[in-house]
Amino acid sequence: MKNLLISILWLGTCLHLNLAAQSNTTSSSSRFVPKEFNFSTHYGYIINHQDFVGHLTTSHPAGFELSAYWLTTGKYGWEKAYRYPKIGLSFFYYDFRNPVLGRAYAIVPHMKWTWKKTKRTRLEFKLGPGVVYTPNPWTIHSNPKNVMFSSLLNNVMYAGLEYSYRISPRIKLNTGLHLSHYSNAAYSLPNAGINIPSVNLGVTYTPHSEKVVYKDTLRPFKKNWSFHFSASGSIIELDANQPRKNHLVGFIATVNKRLSRKSIVNAGLEYSHNTALEKYANRIYSRAQLPVPDFRRAGLLIGHELISGRVALVTQLGFYIYRPFTQTPEGGIVDQPIYQRFGVKYYISKNLFAQYTFRTHLGVAEAIEYTIGYYFNAKK
């Protein structure tokens, strides 16, 4: 629960900072008033992504989405660079149509970027992390078949591609394709997670149809080099109903290069110390009366940051160069040699940043990481 409360605080902070960093009208107070409202219905299916979840993937979830949007108008240079994206806050309701899974209620702050537009139509992409409440989690006595999630609160990653058509100055119709992922990233087990592709049909209402005045505030920027150093922490379980949690601690050092207003690429080294792996290695190798391999790991990584002001979408790909604990005594594989990281980064000040990321192995979540870091620019 503590893990998810931190997630809620982080998401709320990011939404507040994004709203504070944009202006819609000449009135400073009106920037917090939504300019668009959307209602959409969703219909989808559950991906059968692991062998032991097949009994939970036969239904077709249905639900709805209520969203509010704030417009950016170019007060800051990044708004112009991204063609004036919208900042959104959505509430989702899903009925999984399966008594084992029950229902889900999610809050998702997100951003919506325009890819193509004409006088009446828009093709837009939206993306954001959120928090989902699932009131029917796994319990060993009352709901042992729900291996998808075992906590009331879970994290959600949401993406969508939408097409809209304006039928009047105040009303638009929209449809699209969406993907939602629910998981607590092993904070509690079992935690197979749920992946839901869906289609939607909806309507958008604009209360005030006056013309928006956009500004062009692009300024020169430097394609500089910088050095980033960070430490992360995560809380995870090895066994269901575990009385004491395990910890994943990581340290990363990267060299970053600014390529454009939107893009930063990086490469570096990473060390991870996972006490769940330590406990697992000790358990299975001691039982087999074999020497216990080192559970610690080190890797090389490359990555990319998609910059929007002080906020960045982070993607990284890593490859272990030190990983002695690769298999069980019976020859079973322990994770994959390649890992990924996805999430959000916020530049707090000239030298400090924070991150909220998912660490995965080929789509299988290992942990949610909370990161604090220090960076500085290279001198020419």
C-alpha positions in Angstrom: 0.0 0.0 0.0 2.8 2.4 0.8 4.2 1.8 -2.7 1.0 2.9 -4.3 0.5 5.9 -2.1 3.9 7.2 -3.3 2.7 6.6 -6.8 -0.5 8.6 -6.3 1.6 11.5 -4.8 4.0 11.4 -7.7 1.2 11.4 -10.3 -0.6 14.2 -8.6 2.6 16.3 -8.4 3.3 15.8 -12.2 -0.3 16.8 -13.1 -0.1 19.9 -10.9 3.3 20.9 -12.4 2.1 20.4 -15.9 -1.0 22.6 -15.3 1.1 25.2 -13.6 3.5 25.3 -16.6 0.9 26.2 -19.1 -1.6 29.0 -19.7 -4.8 29.0 -21.7 -6.1 32.5 -21.4 -5.1 35.9 -20.1 -6.6 35.1 -16.8 -4.1 33.3 -14.5 -6.8 31.5 -12.6 -8.7 30.2 -15.6 -5.8 28.0 -16.7 -7.0 25.5 -14.1 -10.5 25.3 -15.7 -10.8 22.4 -18.2 -11.5 23.5 -21.8 -12.8 20.1 -23.2 -14.8 17.2 -21.7 -15.0 13.7 -23.2 -17.2 10.7 -22.6 -16.2 7.4 -24.3 -17.3 3.8 -24.0 -14.7 1.0 -24.3 -14.8 -2.6 -25.3 -11.8 -4.9 -25.4 -10.2 -8.3 -24.5 -7.6 -9.6 -22.1 -4.3 -10.8 -23.6 -3.3 -14.3 -22.6 0.3 -13.4 -21.9 1.3 -16.3 -19.6 0.4 -20.0 -19.5 -1.2 -19.8 -16.1 -3.7 -17.0 -16.8 -5.7 -18.6 -19.6 -8.7 -19.2 -17.3 -9.0 -15.4 -16.8 -8.7 -14.2 -20.5 -12.0 -15.6 -22.0 -14.2 -12.5 -21.2 -14.4 -9.1 -23.0 -14.1 -6.2 -20.6 -16.4 -3.2 -21.2 -16.5 0.2 -19.5 -16.4 3.9 -20.0 -14.0 6.9 -19.7 -14.7 10.4 -18.4 -11.9 13.0 -19.3 -11.2 16.6 -18.9 -8.6 18.5 -21.0 -6.6 21.6 -20.6 -5.1 23.3 -23.7 -1.5 24.6 -24.1 -1.1 27.7 -26.1 2.6 28.2 -26.5 3.5 30.1 -23.3 6.6 27.8 -23.1 8.8 26.7 -26.0 8.1 22.9 -25.6 4.4 23.5 -26.2 5.1 24.9 -29.6 7.6 22.2 -30.4 4.9 19.5 -29.7 2.2 21.4 -31.6 0.4 22.5 -28.5 -0.5 19.2 -26.7 -3.4 18.8 -24.4 -3.0 17.9 -20.7 -5.7 15.4 -19.6 -7.1 13.7 -16.5 -9.3 10.6 -17.0 -11.5 8.4 -14.9 -11.9 4.8 -16.2 -14.4 2.2 -15.2 -14.0 -1.4 -16.4 -16.2 -4.4 -15.8 -14.0 -7.4 -16.6 -17.1 -9.6 -17.0 -15.5 -12.3 -14.9 -16.4 -12.8 -11.3 -12.8 -13.7 -10.4 -11.5 -10.3 -11.7 -14.5 -8.1 -10.8 -14.2 -4.4 -11.7 -11.6 -1.7 -12.0 -11.6 2.1 -11.3 -8.7 4.1 -12.5 -7.4 7.7 -12.4 -4.9 8.5 -15.2 -3.2 11.9 -15.8 -1.9 12.0 -19.4 -0.9 14.1 -22.3 -2.4 14.1 -25.8 -0.3 15.0 -28.8 -1.7 15.9 -32.3 -0.1 13.9 -35.2 -2.3 15.0 -38.1 -5.1 17.5 -38.3 -7.4 19.2 -40.8 -10.1 21.8 -40.4 -12.5 19.2 -38.9 -10.4 16.1 -38.1 -7.6 15.2 -35.7 -5.4 12.1 -35.2 -4.0 12.2 -31.7 -1.9 10.0 -29.4 -2.2 10.0 -25.7 -0.1 8.4 -23.0 0.1 8.4 -19.2 0.7 6.5 -15.9 -2.0 6.2 -13.3 -3.5 4.4 -10.4 -6.3 1.7 -10.5 -8.5 0.4 -7.7 -9.3 -3.3 -8.1 -11.7 -4.3 -5.3 -11.5 -8.1 -6.0 -7.8 -9.0 -5.6 -6.3 -12.4 -4.9 -6.7 -13.9 -1.4 -5.7 -17.4 -0.5 -9.1 -18.2 1.0 -11.8 -16.2 -0.9 -10.3 -15.6 -4.3 -7.4 -17.9 -5.0 -7.9 -18.0 -8.8 -7.1 -14.3 -9.3 -3.4 -14.5 -10.2 -3.6 -11.2 -12.2 -3.4 -8.9 -9.1 -3.2 -9.3 -5.4 -3.5 -5.7 -4.1 -6.4 -3.2 -4.0 -4.3 -0.5 -5.6 -2.3 -1.1 -8.7 -0.4 1.0 -11.2 -1.7 1.5 -14.7 0.1 2.5 -17.9 -2.2 3.7 -20.6 -1.8 4.6 -24.3 -4.3 5.4 -27.0 -4.5 6.5 -30.7 -7.7 8.5 -31.4 -9.4 9.9 -34.4 -11.9 12.7 -33.9 -14.3 14.5 -36.3 -15.9 17.9 -35.4 -19.6 18.0 -36.2 -20.2 21.5 -34.7 -18.1 24.2 -33.1 -18.6 22.6 -29.7 -19.0 18.9 -30.4 -16.6 16.2 -31.8 -17.1 12.5 -32.2 -14.1 10.2 -31.6 -13.0 6.6 -31.9 -9.7 4.9 -31.4 -7.5 2.0 -30.3 -6.2 1.8 -26.7 -4.0 -0.4 -24.5 -4.0 -0.5 -20.7 -1.6 -2.4 -18.4 -2.5 -3.0 -14.7 0.2 -4.2 -12.4 1.7 -3.6 -8.9 5.2 -4.7 -10.3 5.7 -7.5 -7.7 4.9 -5.3 -4.7 2.7 -8.2 -3.7 2.1 -11.6 -5.2 0.6 -13.1 -7.3 1.0 -10.4 -9.9 0.7 -11.6 -13.5 -0.8 -8.2 -14.5 -3.5 -7.4 -17.0 -3.1 -6.2 -20.6 -6.3 -4.9 -22.2 -6.4 -3.7 -25.8 -9.7 -1.9 -26.5 -11.7 0.2 -29.0 -13.7 3.2 -28.0 -16.5 5.4 -29.3 -17.2 8.8 -27.7 -18.1 12.4 -27.8 -16.1 15.6 -26.9 -17.8 18.8 -25.7 -16.2 22.2 -25.7 -18.1 24.6 -23.5 -16.6 27.7 -25.0 -16.0 27.7 -28.7 -13.9 30.9 -29.0 -10.8 30.8 -31.1 -7.6 29.9 -29.2 -4.7 32.3 -29.7 -1.4 30.3 -30.0 2.0 31.8 -29.3 5.4 31.0 -30.9 8.0 31.1 -28.0 10.7 28.8 -29.5 14.1 29.9 -28.3 17.6 28.6 -29.2 18.8 25.6 -27.2 22.2 23.9 -26.7 23.1 20.4 -27.9 25.1 19.8 -24.8 26.6 16.8 -23.1 25.7 16.0 -19.4 26.5 13.4 -16.8 23.7 11.8 -14.7 24.1 9.8 -11.4 21.1 8.3 -9.6 20.0 5.9 -6.9 16.7 4.0 -7.0 14.7 2.0 -4.5 11.8 -0.6 -4.9 9.8 -2.8 -2.6 8.9 -6.3 -3.9 7.7 -9.7 -2.8 9.2 -13.1 -3.5 6.3 -15.2 -2.0 2.6 -14.5 -1.6 1.6 -13.2 1.9 5.2 -12.5 2.7 5.4 -10.9 6.2 8.5 -8.8 5.3 9.1 -7.2 1.9 12.3 -7.4 -0.2 14.2 -4.5 -1.6 15.7 -3.7 -5.0 18.3 -1.0 -4.9 20.0 0.4 -8.0 22.7 2.8 -9.0 23.1 4.3 -12.5 25.7 6.5 -14.1 25.0 7.7 -17.7 26.4 10.1 -20.3 23.6 12.1 -22.0 23.6 14.0 -25.3 20.9 16.5 -26.2 20.0 16.0 -29.9 17.0 18.3 -30.3 14.3 20.2 -28.4 12.5 16.9 -27.9 15.2 14.2 -27.7 18.1 13.2 -25.3 20.0 9.9 -25.8 22.1 8.3 -23.1 24.4 5.4 -22.4 25.8 4.1 -19.1 26.4 1.5 -16.4 24.0 0.1 -13.8 24.3 -1.9 -10.7 21.3 -3.7 -9.0 21.0 -5.3 -5.6 17.8 -7.4 -5.3 17.3 -9.1 -1.9 14.4 -11.2 -3.4 16.9 -12.8 -5.8 19.3 -13.3 -2.9 16.7 -15.1 -0.9 15.6 -17.2 -3.9 19.1 -18.2 -4.8 19.9 -19.2 -1.2 16.7 -21.2 -0.9 17.0 -23.3 -4.0 20.7 -23.9 -4.1 20.9 -24.7 -0.4 18.1 -27.2 -0.8 20.1 -28.8 -3.7 23.3 -28.7 -1.5 25.1 -26.7 -4.2 27.2 -23.5 -4.0 25.0 -20.4 -4.0 25.7 -18.1 -7.0 26.1 -14.3 -6.6 22.7 -12.7 -6.9 24.1 -9.2 -7.7 23.9 -7.8 -11.3 25.6 -5.1 -13.4 24.5 -4.0 -16.9 25.2 -1.8 -19.8 22.3 0.4 -20.9 21.2 2.8 -23.6 18.2 5.1 -23.5 16.1 7.9 -24.8 14.2 10.8 -23.2 11.3 12.5 -24.9 11.4 16.0 -23.4 8.3 18.2 -22.6 9.6 21.1 -20.6 10.8 19.7 -17.3 9.0 16.4 -17.8 10.5 13.5 -19.9 9.2 10.1 -21.0 12.0 7.7 -20.3 12.8 4.5 -22.2 15.9 2.4 -21.6 17.3 -1.0 -22.8 19.9 -2.8 -20.7 22.0 -5.9 -21.1 23.6 -7.7 -18.1 27.4 -8.0 -18.2 27.5 -9.5 -14.8 24.8 -12.0 -13.8 26.1 -15.2 -12.2 22.6 -16.3 -11.0 21.2 -17.2 -14.4 19.4 -20.5 -13.8 18.0 -22.8 -11.1 19.7 -26.1 -10.2 17.2 -27.9 -12.5 18.2 -25.7 -15.4 15.3 -23.2 -15.3 15.9 -19.7 -16.6 16.0 -16.9 -14.0 14.9 -13.7 -15.9 16.3 -12.8 -19.3 19.7 -11.2 -20.0 17.9 -8.1 -21.5 15.8 -5.7 -19.4 13.8 -2.5 -20.1 12.8 0.6 -18.2 9.8 2.8 -18.9 8.5 5.8 -17.1 8.5 9.5 -16.3 11.4 11.8 -15.3 11.1 15.3 -13.8 13.9 17.8 -13.7 13.5 19.4 -10.3 16.2 22.0 -10.7 19.4 22.8 -12.5 21.1 19.8 -11.0 18.4 17.5 -9.5 15.9 15.1 -11.0 13.4 12.4 -9.9 12.1 9.4 -11.8 9.1 7.0 -11.6 9.7 4.0 -13.7 8.8 0.3 -14.4 11.7 -2.1 -14.7 10.8 -5.2 -16.7 12.4 -8.3 -18.4 10.9 -8.6 -21.9 7.5 -7.3 -20.6 7.5 -9.2 -17.3 7.5 -6.5 -14.5 10.3 -6.8 -11.9 9.6 -3.6 -9.9 8.4 0.0 -9.7 11.5 2.2 -9.2 11.6 5.5 -7.3 14.7 7.4 -8.3 16.5 10.6 -7.2 19.5 11.8 -9.1 22.1 14.5 -9.7 23.3 15.8 -13.0 25.6 18.4 -14.5 26.4 19.7 -17.9 29.8 19.2 -19.5 31.9 22.4 -19.8 33.0 23.3 -23.3 
